[in-house]
């Protein structure tokens, strides 16, 4: 589904964050991208979604070249993105935020479908509430559903557990796992919260200095391997 080859990107001339990043994701997989801060995880998501220009490499999605494509073209190709910090529209209602996930998407009606309120019932209860008055966990649920309203084939999540109470993180994990399973949704999860990783992901990629340094193909085995966790997550 997604193939990344030799990707090079950074934020300033001569400053490289991604140093030839290469990996692939198969349809229906839930893959966790793990690593310490500053290793290039968020940089990769910004590059993949067209918000940061790469200097070299290849990105193919569903057999199509999307290397350095415009963000709206990448979104319309079927990639949904929930950025770090959620970036919901604070002055919009819950319903208006969800509507933004549908507007401009080819083949999708400019309306909020009823199913968008079902995974997280709090969104239905508060559909007319201004999103900026909601808790961080509720805003994260809203951001996830805003991306899903666009009916992506690949969902990108950047640190969805950040600043959220454990009970909401658990709910988000259970819901994402169920949606992925029931709808064959492919997910790339950038996360350092291992409980969420264990709840959702099937495979883990460990990122170090802008490349994939190691891979664990069965997440269930990771819980008993403290050495690899210490190697890539300890400061």
N, C-alpha and C positions, 0 to 999 in steps of 0.2 A: 504493500500500500504506500508506504513512505520509505524512500531511499535517500540517504544523505551520504555524499562522497567527497572527501577532501575539503570540507568547508572551512574557509578562512574568513574571519571577520573581527572587527574591533571598533573602538570609538574615536580614535585619533590616528592621524597619518603615522604609520610606523608602529602603532600599538596594536598588537594582536591579542585577542582573547580566545578565539577559536583557532586552533592550530592544526587544521586538517581533520576535522571531526568527521567520522564515518560510522554509520550504523543503519539498520533497517527495522521497520515495524510491519508485522503482518496484519491483515484484516481481522478485526475482532479481538486483538491483543490489548491488554492493559499493561503498559510498561512504565516503570518508575525510573526517573533519571535522578540520581543521588550524588551528592558531593558537598564539600564545604562551601561556604560563601566565597565568591570570587573565582570559582572554577570555570564559569562560563555557561551555567545552566540557563539563566534568564536571558543572557545574550543570545543563546541559540534560539530560544522561543521568539525573541524580537526579530531575529534574522529570518527565521522560518516564515513568520507572518508578514514580512515585508516592511517592518518598522525600522530595520537597520540594514544597510547595504553591505553585502558580502563582497570580498575582493577576489575570491577564487572558490572553486568547487562546483558541485552539482546538487540539486535538490529535485527529486521526482516524486510526484504525488499522483497515484492512480495512473501511472504511465505517462503523465504530462510534466513537462519542464516548468517548474515554478520558481526557478532561481532568480532572485531579485525582482519578482513580479510585484505589482502594486498591491497594497493591503486589501483593497476591495475585491481584486481579482482572486486573491488567495482565499478570502472568505467565501466568495461565490463558488470557488472550486470545491468547497466542502470542508474547510478547516475552521473550527470554532475555537476561540481563545478567551480564557479567563485570566487576565493579567494579575500579577502580584499587587495586592492592595485593592483588588476588586474593581475600582473605577466605575462604580455605579453612578447614575445621575442623581445627585442628592436632592435636588429640587423637584424631580419628577416623582410621580406616584409609582408604586410597585407595578401596576398595570402598564403605565407609560414606559417604564424601563423594559419590561418584557416585550412590548411592541417594538422597541428599538432593535431587538434581535431579529425581527422579521422584515423590517423595512429595507427595501433594496435588494432582497434576496430573490434570485431568479426562481420562478415556479412556486413561490410561497406567498400566500395571501397576506396582505397587510392587516393582520388581526392577531390577537392573542388566542391561541386554541385552548380549550378547556383543559386538555391534558397537561398544560404547562403548570397548572396549579396543584396537580395531584401528587407529585413526588414529595413536595414540601408544603403541607397543608397550611402552614402559617402564612404563606404568600396569598392564598385564597382569602383567609380571614382579614388580611390587611391590604387588599389589592388597591384601595383608594388612599392608603397612607403614604405620606411623603417618605421616600426611601432613606433619606438622610437621618430620619429619626429612629430608624431601626437599629438593633444591636449589630455588632460586627458579624456574628454568626448568621443572622438573618440576611444581612447584606451579601454574605458569601453565597448563601442559598439562592438569592435573587440573581447574582452574577452568573452562577452556573446555569440556572434555568433560562436566563437571557441568551446565553450562548446556545443552549439546546433548542430554543424556539426556532433558530435558524436551520435546524435539522442537519447538523454537520455529520460527516462521515468519520472525522477525526476530531477529538476534543483535546485541547491543550489546557492544562491546569498548572498555574505557577504558584506554588506554596499556598494551597487553599486552606491549610490549617493555621496559618499565621494569625496570632492574636485572637484566637477563637477558643472558647471553653471546651474542655474535653468531651462533654456530652454531645455538643453540636458537631464536633469533629467526627465522633462515632456515627452520628446520624447521617452525616454527609458521606462517610465511607460506605455505610450499608446501602444507601440509596444509589451511589455511583456504581457499586458492584452489581446491584440488581438491574439498573438501566443497561449497563454494558452487557450483562448476561442475556437479558430479555430482548434486546434490540441489536445485538452484535455490534455495539458501538466500540470503536477503537479509541483508546485513551492513552495519552502521554502525560504522566504525572511528574512534575518537578516538586520534590518534597523532601524534608528532613525529618518529619514526624514518622517514625518507623511503625507506629501502631496503624496509622492511615495506610501506609505502604503495604503492610501485611494484610489489611482488610480488603484492599482493592487490587493490587498489582499481581501479575503472574510472573513477570520477569523484571530484573533490576539491571540497570546500566550505571556503573560508577564512573563519574567524571572527575578528571584531574588535569588541571592546566590546559583546558580546552580540547581534550580528546577523551575517548572512552578508554579507561585504563583497565577495566575488568568488568565481567558480566556474570550474573548469577541467573541461570535459566529457570530455577525453581525457587520462588520467594519463600516457600515454607521451610527451606533448609537454612535460610538466612538468619532466622531467629536463634539458631544454635551456633552461629559463627560470629563470636564477638571480635575475633581478630580482624575480619574484613570491615566490620562496622567501625572499629577503632582506627583502622588504616585510612578510611576515607571520610569519616565524619568527626573524629576527635581533632580539637584545635592544637 
